[in-house]
């Protein structure tokens, strides 16, 4: 049974995500579709949904998820991203994922991920 090493919140692809790091994998899940509460976004969403319902069968996805096996991690990079955030980039054989988190959480995230890559 896998052991949960770290749970944190992050920004992935511009959306908030829950990140779970286990001793053998990284899992994350984020909202795939979200609409702000301004009138322009609501209007565009209504028009888009109406057009989609007319021309296509609707497919309502609520989350995007991914699982990255620890054995696939080839490197981990960090880079300051503004005054309060750091990007922690996980590079695998077939993918690159950027986790954007606060400076204070970035050190723990990198340390945990580095332990997986060894």
C-alpha positions as CSV (number, residue, x, y, z in Angstrom):
1,X,0.0,0.0,0.0
2,X,1.3,3.4,-0.9
3,X,2.2,6.0,1.7
4,X,1.1,9.6,1.3
5,X,4.1,11.8,1.7
6,X,2.7,15.3,0.9
7,X,-0.6,16.9,0.1
8,X,-0.6,20.5,-1.2
9,X,-2.5,22.9,-3.4
10,X,-0.9,24.2,-6.6
11,X,-1.7,26.0,-9.8
12,X,-1.4,23.7,-12.8
13,X,-2.3,25.1,-16.2
14,X,-3.8,28.2,-14.7
15,X,-6.2,26.4,-12.4
16,X,-6.1,25.3,-8.8
17,X,-5.2,21.7,-8.2
18,X,-4.9,19.2,-5.4
19,X,-1.5,17.5,-5.5
20,X,-0.9,14.3,-3.7
21,X,2.6,12.9,-3.6
22,X,2.9,9.2,-2.6
23,X,6.0,7.1,-2.2
24,X,5.7,5.7,-5.7
25,X,3.7,8.4,-7.7
26,X,2.4,11.9,-8.0
27,X,-1.3,12.5,-8.5
28,X,-3.1,15.7,-9.2
29,X,-6.6,16.8,-10.0
30,X,-7.9,20.2,-11.0
31,X,-11.1,21.7,-12.3
32,X,-11.1,21.5,-16.0
33,X,-13.8,24.1,-16.7
34,X,-14.6,27.1,-14.6
35,X,-16.5,30.3,-15.3
36,X,-15.8,33.6,-13.5
37,X,-18.8,35.5,-12.2
38,X,-18.6,38.4,-14.6
39,X,-21.4,39.1,-17.1
40,X,-19.1,38.7,-20.2
41,X,-18.0,35.2,-19.1
42,X,-21.5,34.1,-18.3
43,X,-22.9,35.4,-21.6
44,X,-20.1,33.7,-23.6
45,X,-20.7,30.5,-21.6
46,X,-24.5,30.5,-22.3
47,X,-23.9,31.1,-26.1
48,X,-21.2,28.4,-26.3
49,X,-23.3,25.9,-24.4
50,X,-26.3,26.6,-26.7
51,X,-24.3,26.2,-29.8
52,X,-22.6,23.0,-28.5
53,X,-26.0,21.5,-27.6
54,X,-27.3,22.2,-31.1
55,X,-24.3,20.8,-33.1
56,X,-22.7,18.2,-30.8
57,X,-23.5,15.7,-28.1
58,X,-22.5,17.4,-24.9
59,X,-19.6,16.1,-22.9
60,X,-19.4,17.6,-19.4
61,X,-16.0,17.0,-17.9
62,X,-15.5,18.5,-14.4
63,X,-11.9,17.5,-13.6
64,X,-8.6,16.9,-15.2
65,X,-6.4,14.4,-13.5
66,X,-2.9,12.8,-13.9
67,X,-0.8,10.2,-12.3
68,X,3.0,10.3,-12.8
69,X,4.9,7.2,-11.7
70,X,8.0,8.1,-9.6
71,X,10.1,5.9,-11.8
72,X,9.4,8.2,-14.8
73,X,10.8,11.3,-13.1
74,X,14.1,12.3,-14.8
75,X,14.6,15.8,-13.2
76,X,13.1,18.4,-11.0
77,X,13.7,22.2,-11.4
78,X,12.6,25.2,-9.4
79,X,12.4,28.8,-10.6
80,X,11.2,31.9,-8.8
81,X,7.9,33.0,-10.3
82,X,7.1,36.5,-9.0
83,X,7.3,37.9,-5.5
84,X,5.4,35.1,-3.7
85,X,5.4,32.0,-6.0
86,X,7.9,29.4,-7.2
87,X,7.5,27.0,-10.2
88,X,8.5,23.5,-9.5
89,X,8.9,21.7,-12.8
90,X,8.8,17.9,-12.9
91,X,10.3,16.5,-16.1
92,X,9.5,12.9,-17.1
93,X,10.3,10.8,-20.1
94,X,7.1,11.9,-21.9
95,X,5.8,14.9,-20.0
96,X,6.6,18.2,-18.2
97,X,4.4,19.4,-15.4
98,X,4.8,22.8,-13.7
99,X,3.5,23.1,-10.2
100,X,3.1,26.8,-9.1
101,X,3.2,27.2,-5.4
102,X,4.2,29.6,-2.7
103,X,7.9,30.0,-1.9
104,X,7.6,28.5,1.6
105,X,5.8,25.3,0.2
106,X,8.1,25.0,-2.8
107,X,11.1,23.8,-0.7
108,X,9.0,21.0,0.8
109,X,7.6,20.1,-2.6
110,X,11.0,19.9,-4.2
111,X,12.5,17.9,-1.3
112,X,9.7,15.4,-1.4
113,X,9.9,15.0,-5.2
114,X,13.7,14.7,-5.2
115,X,13.3,11.8,-2.7
116,X,11.0,10.1,-5.2
117,X,13.4,10.5,-8.1
118,X,16.3,8.8,-6.3
